[in-house]
Amino acid sequence: MLEKNAASIPVPMEGVNLKEIARRTEGFSGRDLVEKVLKAALHHAIMDDAAISQKHLEDAVSGARKHYPQAPKEMFS
């Protein structure tokens, strides 16, 4: 899901390990991945006038984790 959504981002990604980001975002919905991770990384990349980097994605995941420290239990019931 992450790879599919990342492919639609209009800014290049350089040195990005999507498997690592997917591991860190286990339990996130597809919408969370787009809204809280990919769009946040895109915003920071644009502000830095650069391609999306691993650091942009990791910072976005850390920010999203503040709101969702762990996946809701009802997701796996």
Sequence and secondary structure as in RCSB ss.txt:
>XXXX:A:sequence
MLEKNAASIPVPMEGVNLKEIARRTEGFSGRDLVEKVLKAALHHAIMDDAAISQKHLEDAVSGARKHYPQAPKEM
FS
>XXXX:A:secstr
 HHHHHHT SS B S  HHHHHHHTTT  HHHIIIIIIHHHHHHHHHTTS B HHHHHHHHHHHHHH SS  GGG
G 
